[in-house]
Amino acid sequence: MDKSVKAQITQELSEIILDVMPDAALLDKYGGIIVERIAGEPKTHCCGYFIYAQHVSLEFSSGVLLPDPDNILEGRGKLRRHIKLMNSQDLQTKQCRHFLEQVAKF
């Protein structure tokens, strides 16, 4: 995946996050971007995204709690779940806004 595709995905993802959670802060941490639902309140970390060689990963801290009838979320960890994004169309087809709306309610 080339840099321009990664940049497009992360730009669109950031816009969706801030649209869904207008009081959020996007923090550069742990090699990616971590989302605080309420800026300045670290206990509200809910998700983040990370750039890898072949995809961008949208990760949910408590993803196991998210309803996922279409089995979009990946991962087998105790709590975390993620979505691999290969192109900007994946933002819609993999229901990223829906999952972000769910974590905004936590």
ZAVEX-145333 format. One record per residue: x negated, y, z negated of N, C-alpha, C in turn; residue in three letters. Coordinates in pm, whole numbers, plus 32768, in hexadecimal, padded with zeros to 4 digits. Each point is the difference from the previous one (the first is absolute). Layout:
! ZAVEX-145333
@n.px X n.py Y n.pz Z ca.px X ca.py Y ca.pz Z c.px X c.py Y c.pz Z zaza ALA
...
! end
This chain:
! ZAVEX-145333
@n.px 7FAA n.py 7F8B n.pz 8000 ca.px 8056 ca.py 8075 ca.pz 8000 c.px 7FA5 c.py 807C c.pz 8000 zaza MET
@n.px 801B n.py 805B n.pz 805A ca.px 7FA9 ca.py 8076 ca.pz 8006 c.px 802C c.py 806B c.pz 7F9C zaza ASP
@n.px 7FA6 n.py 805F n.pz 7FEB ca.px 8015 ca.py 8067 ca.pz 7F9A c.px 807B c.py 8055 c.pz 801A zaza LYS
@n.px 801F n.py 801A n.pz 807D ca.px 8074 ca.py 8055 ca.pz 801E c.px 8083 c.py 7FBB c.pz 7FD6 zaza SER
@n.px 8009 n.py 7F7E n.pz 8011 ca.px 8078 ca.py 7FB7 ca.pz 7FD5 c.px 800A c.py 8002 c.pz 7F68 zaza VAL
@n.px 7F91 n.py 7FEA n.pz 7FBC ca.px 8000 ca.py 8006 ca.pz 7F6E c.px 8028 c.py 808B c.pz 7FCF zaza LYS
@n.px 7FCC n.py 8067 n.pz 8041 ca.px 8020 ca.py 808A ca.pz 7FDA c.px 8095 c.py 801D c.pz 8015 zaza ALA
@n.px 8038 n.py 7FCE n.pz 806D ca.px 808F ca.py 8016 ca.pz 801B c.px 8054 c.py 7FBA c.pz 7F96 zaza GLN
@n.px 7FDF n.py 7F84 n.pz 7FDF ca.px 804C ca.py 7FB5 ca.pz 7F9B c.px 7FF9 c.py 8048 c.pz 7F7A zaza ILE
@n.px 7F88 n.py 8026 n.pz 7FD5 ca.px 7FF3 ca.py 803F ca.pz 7F7C c.px 8044 c.py 8088 c.pz 7FFB zaza THR
@n.px 7FFC n.py 804B n.pz 806D ca.px 8045 ca.py 8082 ca.pz 8004 c.px 8096 c.py 7FED c.pz 7FF2 zaza GLN
@n.px 8037 n.py 7FA5 n.pz 804E ca.px 8090 ca.py 7FE8 ca.pz 7FFB c.px 8029 c.py 7FC6 c.pz 7F79 zaza GLU
@n.px 7FAE n.py 7FA9 n.pz 7FCA ca.px 801C ca.py 7FC5 ca.pz 7F7D c.px 8001 c.py 806A c.pz 7F94 zaza LEU
@n.px 7F9F n.py 8059 n.pz 8002 ca.px 7FFB ca.py 806E ca.pz 7F9F c.px 807C c.py 8058 c.pz 8009 zaza SER
@n.px 802C n.py 801B n.pz 807A ca.px 8078 ca.py 8052 ca.pz 8014 c.px 807C c.py 7FBB c.pz 7FC6 zaza GLU
@n.px 800C n.py 7F7E n.pz 8017 ca.px 8073 ca.py 7FB5 ca.pz 7FCA c.px 7FFC c.py 8001 c.pz 7F67 zaza ILE
@n.px 7F8B n.py 7FE8 n.pz 7FC8 ca.px 7FF2 ca.py 7FFE ca.pz 7F6D c.px 802D c.py 8086 c.pz 7FC6 zaza ILE
@n.px 7FCF n.py 806D n.pz 8037 ca.px 8022 ca.py 8083 ca.pz 7FCB c.px 8091 c.py 8028 c.pz 801B zaza LEU
@n.px 803A n.py 7FC8 n.pz 8068 ca.px 808D ca.py 8018 ca.pz 801B c.px 8056 c.py 7FB6 c.pz 7F99 zaza ASP
@n.px 7FDB n.py 7F85 n.pz 7FE1 ca.px 804A ca.py 7FAE ca.pz 7FA0 c.px 7FE7 c.py 802E c.pz 7F70 zaza VAL
@n.px 7F84 n.py 8029 n.pz 7FE4 ca.px 7FD9 ca.py 802A ca.pz 7F78 c.px 7FC2 c.py 808B c.pz 8006 zaza MET
@n.px 8050 n.py 8068 n.pz 800C ca.px 7FCA ca.py 8087 ca.pz 8012 c.px 7FA8 c.py 8032 c.pz 7F8D zaza PRO
@n.px 800D n.py 7FC7 n.pz 7F89 ca.px 7FAE ca.py 8029 ca.pz 7F8E c.px 7F82 c.py 7FAC c.pz 7FF1 zaza ASP
@n.px 7FE6 n.py 7FAB n.pz 8061 ca.px 7F8F ca.py 7FA3 ca.pz 7FF8 c.px 7F7B c.py 8045 c.pz 801C zaza ALA
@n.px 7F97 n.py 7FBD n.pz 7FD2 ca.px 7F77 ca.py 8028 ca.pz 8021 c.px 7FBD c.py 7F8A c.pz 8045 zaza ALA
@n.px 7FB5 n.py 801E n.pz 8069 ca.px 7FB3 ca.py 7F9B ca.pz 8046 c.px 7F6F c.py 8012 c.pz 7FD5 zaza LEU
@n.px 7FCC n.py 7F9D n.pz 7FB7 ca.px 7F7B ca.py 800B ca.pz 7FC4 c.px 7F9C c.py 7FA4 c.pz 8044 zaza LEU
@n.px 7F8D n.py 8035 n.pz 801F ca.px 7F94 ca.py 7FB1 ca.pz 803C c.px 7FBB c.py 7FB3 c.pz 7F91 zaza ASP
@n.px 8020 n.py 7F7C n.pz 7FF4 ca.px 7FCA ca.py 7FAC ca.pz 7F94 c.px 7FF0 c.py 7F71 c.pz 8030 zaza LYS
@n.px 7FA3 n.py 7FBB n.pz 7FC6 ca.px 7FEE ca.py 7F70 ca.pz 8017 c.px 7FEC c.py 7FDE c.pz 8094 zaza TYR
@n.px 7FCC n.py 805B n.pz 804D ca.px 7FE8 ca.py 7FE6 ca.pz 808D c.px 807A c.py 8013 c.pz 8058 zaza GLY
@n.px 8068 n.py 803B n.pz 7FCA ca.px 807B ca.py 8017 ca.pz 804C c.px 804A c.py 8077 c.pz 7FCB zaza GLY
@n.px 8080 n.py 8005 n.pz 801A ca.px 8057 ca.py 806A ca.pz 7FCF c.px 8065 c.py 7FC2 c.pz 7FA1 zaza ILE
@n.px 8002 n.py 8032 n.pz 7F85 ca.px 805C ca.py 7FD1 ca.pz 7F99 c.px 806F c.py 8068 c.pz 7FF1 zaza ILE
@n.px 807A n.py 7FD0 n.pz 7FEE ca.px 8072 ca.py 805A ca.pz 7FF4 c.px 802E c.py 8006 c.pz 7F6E zaza VAL
@n.px 8003 n.py 807A n.pz 7FCD ca.px 803F ca.py 801C ca.pz 7F7E c.px 8089 c.py 8038 c.pz 8021 zaza GLU
@n.px 806B n.py 7FC1 n.pz 7FD2 ca.px 8087 ca.py 8032 ca.pz 801C c.px 8011 c.py 808E c.pz 7FCD zaza ARG
@n.px 7FC5 n.py 801B n.pz 7F8D ca.px 8003 ca.py 8086 ca.pz 7FC6 c.px 7F70 c.py 8030 c.pz 7FF3 zaza ILE
@n.px 7FDE n.py 8066 n.pz 804B ca.px 7F77 ca.py 8032 ca.pz 8001 c.px 7FD0 c.py 8020 c.pz 7F73 zaza ALA
@n.px 7F88 n.py 7FD3 n.pz 7FE0 ca.px 7FC5 ca.py 801C ca.pz 7F7E c.px 8026 c.py 7F9D c.pz 7F93 zaza GLY
@n.px 8051 n.py 7F9B n.pz 8021 ca.px 8028 ca.py 7F9C ca.pz 7F9F c.px 7FD0 c.py 7F76 c.pz 802E zaza GLU
@n.px 7F87 n.py 7FD8 n.pz 7FD7 ca.px 7FC6 ca.py 7F83 ca.pz 802E c.px 8056 c.py 7F84 c.pz 7FE7 zaza PRO
@n.px 8054 n.py 8003 n.pz 7F9C ca.px 8054 ca.py 7F8B ca.pz 7FE4 c.px 806C c.py 7FEC c.pz 806B zaza LYS
@n.px 800C n.py 805F n.pz 805D ca.px 8063 ca.py 7FF1 ca.pz 806B c.px 7FC3 c.py 7FCB c.pz 8081 zaza THR
@n.px 7F84 n.py 7FCB n.pz 7FFB ca.px 7FC6 ca.py 7FC0 ca.pz 8077 c.px 805E c.py 7F91 c.pz 802B zaza HIS
@n.px 8026 n.py 7FFF n.pz 807E ca.px 8060 ca.py 7F9C ca.pz 802E c.px 7FD4 c.py 7FB3 c.pz 807B zaza CYS
@n.px 7FAA n.py 803E n.pz 8050 ca.px 7FD5 ca.py 7FBF ca.pz 807B c.px 7F85 c.py 8049 c.pz 8036 zaza CYS
@n.px 7FD4 n.py 7FD5 n.pz 8073 ca.px 7F90 ca.py 8041 ca.pz 8040 c.px 7FE7 c.py 7FC0 c.pz 8087 zaza GLY
@n.px 7FA5 n.py 803B n.pz 804B ca.px 7FDB ca.py 7FC1 ca.pz 807E c.px 7F69 c.py 8002 c.pz 8011 zaza TYR
@n.px 7FD2 n.py 7F99 n.pz 8047 ca.px 7F72 ca.py 7FE8 ca.pz 8011 c.px 7FE6 c.py 7FDE c.pz 8092 zaza PHE
@n.px 7F90 n.py 8031 n.pz 8034 ca.px 7FDC ca.py 7FEB ca.pz 808C c.px 7F9A c.py 7F90 c.pz 8008 zaza ILE
@n.px 801F n.py 7F9B n.pz 804F ca.px 7FA7 ca.py 7F90 ca.pz 8018 c.px 7FD8 c.py 7FFD c.pz 8093 zaza TYR
@n.px 7FA9 n.py 7FA6 n.pz 8026 ca.px 7FCF ca.py 7FFC ca.pz 808A c.px 806F c.py 7FE8 c.pz 8065 zaza ALA
@n.px 805E n.py 7FA8 n.pz 7FE1 ca.px 8066 ca.py 7FDA ca.pz 8061 c.px 808E c.py 802D c.pz 7FDD zaza GLN
@n.px 8012 n.py 8043 n.pz 7F8F ca.px 8086 ca.py 802C ca.pz 7FD9 c.px 7FFB c.py 8069 c.pz 7F92 zaza HIS
@n.px 8072 n.py 803C n.pz 7FE6 ca.px 8013 ca.py 8056 ca.pz 7F8B c.px 805E c.py 7FB3 c.pz 7FA4 zaza VAL
@n.px 7FDF n.py 7FFB n.pz 7F81 ca.px 8051 ca.py 7FB4 ca.pz 7FA1 c.px 804A c.py 8060 c.pz 7FA3 zaza SER
@n.px 8085 n.py 7FF6 n.pz 7FFF ca.px 8053 ca.py 804A ca.pz 7FA2 c.px 8019 c.py 7FA2 c.pz 7F8C zaza LEU
@n.px 7FD1 n.py 8026 n.pz 7F89 ca.px 8002 ca.py 7FA7 ca.pz 7F8D c.px 8057 c.py 8038 c.pz 7F91 zaza GLU
@n.px 804D n.py 7FA7 n.pz 7FC3 ca.px 805D ca.py 8023 ca.pz 7F96 c.px 7FD3 c.py 7FC2 c.pz 7F7D zaza PHE
@n.px 7FEC n.py 8054 n.pz 7F9C ca.px 7FCE ca.py 7FD3 ca.pz 7F7E c.px 8058 c.py 7F96 c.pz 7FC0 zaza SER
@n.px 8082 n.py 8012 n.pz 8007 ca.px 8060 ca.py 7FA0 ca.pz 7FC9 c.px 8059 c.py 7FCA c.pz 8070 zaza SER
@n.px 7FC3 n.py 7FDD n.pz 806D ca.px 8049 ca.py 7FD2 ca.pz 8076 c.px 8054 c.py 7F86 c.pz 7FEA zaza GLY
@n.px 7FDA n.py 7FAE n.pz 7F9F ca.px 804D ca.py 7F86 ca.pz 7FE3 c.px 808F c.py 8023 c.pz 7FD5 zaza VAL
@n.px 8016 n.py 8079 n.pz 7FCF ca.px 8085 ca.py 802A ca.pz 7FD2 c.px 8058 c.py 8035 c.pz 8070 zaza LEU
@n.px 7FC8 n.py 8013 n.pz 8076 ca.px 804B ca.py 803A ca.pz 806F c.px 8055 c.py 7F98 c.pz 8048 zaza LEU
@n.px 8080 n.py 801C n.pz 8017 ca.px 8051 ca.py 7FA5 ca.pz 8050 c.px 7FC4 c.py 7FF6 c.pz 808D zaza PRO
@n.px 7FF0 n.py 7F86 n.pz 8031 ca.px 7FC2 ca.py 7FEB ca.pz 8082 c.px 8044 c.py 7F8B c.pz 8049 zaza ASP
@n.px 807F n.py 8011 n.pz 8025 ca.px 8049 ca.py 7F91 ca.pz 803F c.px 7FC7 c.py 7FD6 c.pz 8088 zaza PRO
@n.px 7FB7 n.py 805A n.pz 8044 ca.px 7FC6 ca.py 7FE0 ca.pz 8082 c.px 7F71 c.py 7FCB c.pz 7FF7 zaza ASP
@n.px 7FCF n.py 7FEE n.pz 7F87 ca.px 7F78 ca.py 7FCA ca.pz 7FE8 c.px 7F94 c.py 804E c.pz 804A zaza ASN
@n.px 8005 n.py 8082 n.pz 7FF1 ca.px 7F9D ca.py 8058 ca.pz 803F c.px 7F83 c.py 800D c.pz 7FA9 zaza ILE
@n.px 8014 n.py 8007 n.pz 7F7E ca.px 7F8F ca.py 8014 ca.pz 7FA4 c.px 7FA7 c.py 7F85 c.pz 7FFD zaza LEU
@n.px 7F7D n.py 8019 n.pz 7FFB ca.px 7F9F ca.py 7F94 ca.pz 7FFA c.px 7FB8 c.py 8003 c.pz 7F7A zaza GLU
@n.px 7FC3 n.py 7F91 n.pz 7FDE ca.px 7FB1 ca.py 7FF8 ca.pz 7F86 c.px 803B c.py 7F9C c.pz 7F9E zaza GLY
@n.px 7FA7 n.py 7FC9 n.pz 7FB0 ca.px 8029 ca.py 7F9C ca.pz 7F9E c.px 7FD1 c.py 8022 c.pz 7F73 zaza ARG
@n.px 7FD2 n.py 807B n.pz 7FEF ca.px 7FD1 ca.py 802A ca.pz 7F7C c.px 8072 c.py 8007 c.pz 7F9C zaza GLY
@n.px 7FDC n.py 8016 n.pz 7F85 ca.px 8063 ca.py 8005 ca.pz 7F95 c.px 8066 c.py 8071 c.pz 8016 zaza LYS
@n.px 7FD1 n.py 8075 n.pz 802C ca.px 8058 ca.py 8074 ca.pz 8012 c.px 7FF8 c.py 8041 c.pz 808A zaza LEU
@n.px 7F87 n.py 8010 n.pz 8033 ca.px 7FEC ca.py 804E ca.pz 807B c.px 8033 c.py 7FB8 c.pz 807C zaza ARG
@n.px 8033 n.py 8051 n.pz 805E ca.px 8027 ca.py 7FD0 ca.pz 8084 c.px 7FD3 c.py 8069 c.pz 8064 zaza ARG
@n.px 7FF0 n.py 7FD8 n.pz 807E ca.px 7FD0 ca.py 805E ca.pz 8065 c.px 8043 c.py 7FE6 c.pz 8087 zaza HIS
@n.px 7FF0 n.py 8062 n.pz 8058 ca.px 802F ca.py 7FF8 ca.pz 808A c.px 7F89 c.py 8025 c.pz 8058 zaza ILE
@n.px 7FDF n.py 7FAB n.pz 8060 ca.px 7F95 ca.py 801E ca.pz 805F c.px 803B c.py 804B c.pz 8076 zaza LYS
@n.px 7FC8 n.py 8075 n.pz 801C ca.px 802D ca.py 8055 ca.pz 806D c.px 7F98 c.py 7FFF c.pz 806F zaza LEU
@n.px 8028 n.py 7FD2 n.pz 8076 ca.px 7FA4 ca.py 7FF6 ca.pz 8072 c.px 8011 c.py 8072 c.pz 8064 zaza MET
@n.px 8075 n.py 8042 n.pz 7FFA ca.px 801E ca.py 806F ca.pz 805A c.px 806C c.py 8056 c.pz 7FBE zaza ASN
@n.px 801A n.py 8075 n.pz 8037 ca.px 8061 ca.py 805A ca.pz 7FC0 c.px 808E c.py 7FC9 c.pz 8007 zaza SER
@n.px 801E n.py 7FAB n.pz 8061 ca.px 8085 ca.py 7FC4 ca.pz 8008 c.px 801C c.py 7FA7 c.pz 7F88 zaza GLN
@n.px 7F98 n.py 7FC5 n.pz 7FC5 ca.px 8010 ca.py 7FAB ca.pz 7F8A c.px 803C c.py 804D c.pz 7F8A zaza ASP
@n.px 7FEC n.py 8082 n.pz 7FFC ca.px 8039 ca.py 8050 ca.pz 7F95 c.px 8098 c.py 7FF0 c.pz 7FFC zaza LEU
@n.px 803C n.py 7FF6 n.pz 8076 ca.px 8091 ca.py 7FEF ca.pz 8008 c.px 8027 c.py 7F6C c.pz 7FFB zaza GLN
@n.px 7FC1 n.py 7FAF n.pz 8052 ca.px 8029 ca.py 7F74 ca.pz 8008 c.px 7FE9 c.py 7FB4 c.pz 7F7D zaza THR
@n.px 7F9F n.py 802C n.pz 7FB2 ca.px 7FE5 ca.py 7FBE ca.pz 7F80 c.px 803F c.py 804C c.pz 7F8A zaza LYS
@n.px 805D n.py 805A n.pz 8020 ca.px 8055 ca.py 8043 ca.pz 7F9E c.px 7FB3 c.py 804B c.pz 7F91 zaza GLN
@n.px 7F94 n.py 8040 n.pz 8025 ca.px 7FAD ca.py 8046 ca.pz 7F9B c.px 804F c.py 8068 c.pz 7FB3 zaza CYS
@n.px 8050 n.py 804F n.pz 8045 ca.px 8050 ca.py 8067 ca.pz 7FBB c.px 805B c.py 7FBF c.pz 7F98 zaza ARG
@n.px 8041 n.py 7F94 n.pz 8024 ca.px 8059 ca.py 7FBA ca.pz 7FA3 c.px 7FB6 c.py 7FD5 c.pz 7F81 zaza HIS
@n.px 7F8B n.py 7FC4 n.pz 8011 ca.px 7FB3 ca.py 7FD5 ca.pz 7F8A c.px 7FCF c.py 8077 c.pz 7FAE zaza PHE
@n.px 7FD9 n.py 806B n.pz 8042 ca.px 7FD4 ca.py 8078 ca.pz 7FB9 c.px 8074 c.py 803F c.pz 7FB4 zaza LEU
@n.px 8076 n.py 7FFE n.pz 8039 ca.px 8075 ca.py 8033 ca.pz 7FB8 c.px 801C c.py 7FAD c.pz 7F83 zaza GLU
@n.px 7FE7 n.py 7F7F n.pz 8008 ca.px 8014 ca.py 7FAA ca.pz 7F8C c.px 7F9C c.py 8020 c.pz 7F90 zaza GLN
@n.px 7F80 n.py 8010 n.pz 8023 ca.px 7F9D ca.py 801C ca.pz 7F97 c.px 8011 c.py 808D c.pz 7FC8 zaza VAL
@n.px 803B n.py 8059 n.pz 804E ca.px 801A ca.py 8088 ca.pz 7FCE c.px 8061 c.py 7FFF c.pz 7F8C zaza ALA
@n.px 8050 n.py 7F98 n.pz 7FF4 ca.px 8064 ca.py 7FF5 ca.pz 7F96 c.px 7FC8 c.py 7FC4 c.pz 7F7E zaza LYS
@n.px 7F88 n.py 7FC7 n.pz 8007 ca.px 7FC6 ca.py 7FC0 ca.pz 7F88 c.px 7FE3 c.py 8067 c.pz 7F95 zaza PHE
! end
